[in-house]
Amino acid sequence: MNHHPMLTRLLLFSILLIGLSCTANSPDPANKSPEDISNSSRDSLPFVIAEKFAQLEPLLHLQNDTTYVINFWATWCKPCVAELPWFEQLHEEMAGQPVKVVLISMDFPKQIESKLLPFVQERQLKAQLIALADMDYNSWIDKVSTKWDGAIPFTLIYKNDHRQIKLGELDSYEELKALVAEVRAD
């Protein structure tokens, strides 16, 4: 069966248009639940990119039996990188328990694929990771915590309405565990 090359190109073009129209009608990521954001990925990246803070914000206000350990960091921040192993250790030790570690990268959007992706792959980070590409920090930092001045690392640990924050670098893994234990106890 011989196909005309023009007919083949037209068929491929039609399939491409149908695929694009399906993508255009897919749900807006801002309307996804925090679990949807955390369980999906774009372009097969081992993490999710939140283009706007509004996509991430519901994750900071969940009301359930889980304790959330949320660390804001970046690959260019030495203290952030120094404490990352403690979050990974916590993630591994708390597997199967109602504790969720979320690493929120504040790397520059233009460097997500060139710097963040190789960093994540090289260190084989296993905790949930979200790359926050919203550079309008002044519009959302107070929504995370009014006590946060925007400096990283910054850690928020919460369960329902009990919140604990750590401004700056943690002193040790034991400090992180103690903060988590305090929030879990309530």
C-alpha positions as CSV (number, residue, x, y, z in Angstrom):
1,M,0.0,0.0,0.0
2,N,1.7,3.2,-1.2
3,H,0.9,6.5,0.6
4,H,1.5,9.8,-1.0
5,P,4.2,11.8,1.0
6,M,1.9,14.8,1.2
7,L,-0.9,12.7,2.6
8,T,1.5,11.3,5.2
9,R,2.6,14.8,6.3
10,L,-1.0,16.0,6.5
11,L,-1.9,13.0,8.6
12,L,1.0,13.7,11.0
13,F,0.2,17.4,11.2
14,S,-3.5,16.5,12.0
15,I,-2.3,14.2,14.8
16,L,-0.1,17.0,16.2
17,L,-2.9,19.5,16.1
18,I,-5.2,17.1,17.9
19,G,-2.5,16.5,20.6
20,L,-2.0,20.2,21.1
21,S,-5.7,20.9,21.4
22,C,-6.0,18.2,24.0
23,T,-3.1,19.8,26.0
24,A,-4.7,23.2,25.7
25,N,-7.9,21.8,27.2
26,S,-6.2,20.0,30.1
27,P,-6.8,21.3,33.6
28,D,-5.0,24.4,34.8
29,P,-2.1,23.3,37.1
30,A,-3.3,26.0,39.5
31,N,-6.5,24.1,40.0
32,K,-4.7,20.9,40.9
33,S,-4.7,19.7,44.5
34,P,-1.3,19.8,46.3
35,E,-1.2,16.1,46.0
36,D,-1.7,16.4,42.2
37,I,1.1,18.9,41.9
38,S,3.4,16.6,44.0
39,N,2.6,13.5,42.1
40,S,2.9,14.8,38.5
41,S,5.9,15.8,36.5
42,R,6.5,17.9,33.4
43,D,8.8,16.7,30.6
44,S,9.8,13.7,32.7
45,L,11.6,15.8,35.2
46,P,12.1,14.1,38.6
47,F,10.3,17.1,40.2
48,V,7.4,19.4,39.5
49,I,7.7,23.0,38.4
50,A,5.2,25.4,40.0
51,E,5.1,28.4,37.7
52,K,3.2,30.5,40.2
53,F,3.1,30.5,44.0
54,A,-0.7,29.9,43.9
55,Q,-0.1,26.4,42.6
56,L,2.0,25.7,45.7
57,E,0.1,27.6,48.4
58,P,-2.5,24.9,49.2
59,L,0.3,22.6,50.2
60,L,1.0,25.0,53.1
61,H,-2.4,24.7,54.6
62,L,-3.5,21.1,54.5
63,Q,-5.6,19.9,57.4
64,N,-5.0,16.1,57.9
65,D,-3.0,13.8,60.1
66,T,0.3,14.4,58.2
67,T,3.2,16.5,59.5
68,Y,4.7,18.5,56.6
69,V,8.3,19.4,56.6
70,I,8.8,22.0,53.9
71,N,12.3,23.3,53.2
72,F,12.9,26.3,50.9
73,W,16.4,26.1,49.4
74,A,18.5,26.5,46.2
75,T,21.5,24.8,44.7
76,W,23.5,28.1,44.9
77,C,23.0,28.4,48.7
78,K,25.8,26.7,50.6
79,P,24.0,26.3,53.9
80,C,21.0,24.9,52.0
81,V,23.0,22.3,50.3
82,A,24.8,21.4,53.6
83,E,21.5,20.6,55.3
84,L,19.9,18.7,52.4
85,P,21.2,15.3,53.6
86,W,19.3,15.8,56.9
87,F,16.0,16.2,55.0
88,E,16.8,13.2,52.9
89,Q,17.6,11.2,56.1
90,L,14.3,12.3,57.6
91,H,12.4,11.3,54.5
92,E,13.9,7.8,54.6
93,E,13.5,7.4,58.4
94,M,9.9,8.5,58.3
95,A,8.8,6.4,55.3
96,G,5.5,4.8,56.0
97,Q,4.6,7.3,58.7
98,P,2.4,10.4,58.3
99,V,5.4,12.7,57.7
100,K,6.0,14.3,54.3
101,V,9.3,16.0,53.4
102,V,9.0,18.6,50.6
103,L,12.0,20.4,49.2
104,I,11.0,23.6,47.4
105,S,13.8,24.8,45.2
106,M,14.1,28.5,44.6
107,D,16.7,28.2,41.8
108,F,16.3,30.7,39.0
109,P,13.8,29.5,36.4
110,K,16.3,29.7,33.6
111,Q,18.6,27.3,35.5
112,I,16.1,24.6,36.4
113,E,17.2,22.3,33.7
114,S,20.9,23.3,33.5
115,K,21.7,23.4,37.3
116,L,18.8,22.0,39.4
117,L,18.2,18.9,37.3
118,P,21.8,17.7,37.3
119,F,22.1,18.5,41.0
120,V,19.0,16.4,41.8
121,Q,20.2,13.5,39.6
122,E,23.8,13.6,41.0
123,R,22.6,13.5,44.6
124,Q,19.7,11.2,43.9
125,L,17.3,13.2,46.0
126,K,14.3,11.1,47.0
127,A,12.2,13.5,48.9
128,Q,9.4,15.3,47.0
129,L,10.8,18.3,45.1
130,I,9.1,21.3,43.7
131,A,10.9,23.9,41.7
132,L,9.1,27.3,42.4
133,A,9.6,29.5,39.4
134,D,7.6,32.4,40.7
135,M,10.2,35.2,41.1
136,D,7.8,37.7,42.6
137,Y,9.0,36.9,46.1
138,N,7.5,40.0,47.7
139,S,4.0,39.0,46.7
140,W,4.1,35.6,48.5
141,I,6.8,35.3,51.2
142,D,4.4,36.6,53.9
143,K,1.9,33.9,52.8
144,V,4.4,31.3,53.9
145,S,5.3,33.1,57.1
146,T,5.1,36.7,58.3
147,K,8.3,35.9,60.3
148,W,10.2,35.0,57.1
149,D,12.3,37.7,55.5
150,G,13.0,35.6,52.4
151,A,16.5,34.4,53.3
152,I,17.1,30.7,52.7
153,P,17.4,28.1,53.9
154,F,14.0,28.4,55.5
155,T,12.0,25.5,57.0
156,L,8.3,25.3,57.8
157,I,7.1,22.3,59.8
158,Y,3.3,22.0,60.3
159,K,0.5,19.7,61.2
160,N,-2.9,21.3,60.8
161,D,-2.7,24.6,62.6
162,H,0.5,23.9,64.7
163,R,3.4,25.6,62.9
164,Q,7.0,25.7,63.6
165,I,9.6,27.6,61.6
166,K,13.4,27.6,61.4
167,L,15.0,30.7,60.0
168,G,18.4,30.0,58.5
169,E,20.4,26.8,58.6
170,L,19.7,24.0,61.0
171,D,22.4,23.2,63.5
172,S,22.1,19.4,63.2
173,Y,19.9,16.5,62.2
174,E,18.9,16.2,65.8
175,E,17.5,19.8,65.7
176,L,15.4,18.9,62.7
177,K,14.1,15.7,64.3
178,A,13.2,17.6,67.5
179,L,11.3,20.3,65.6
180,V,9.3,17.5,63.8
181,A,8.7,15.7,67.0
182,E,7.3,18.8,68.7
183,V,4.9,19.4,65.9
184,R,3.9,15.7,65.7
185,A,3.2,15.6,69.4
186,D,0.3,18.1,69.1
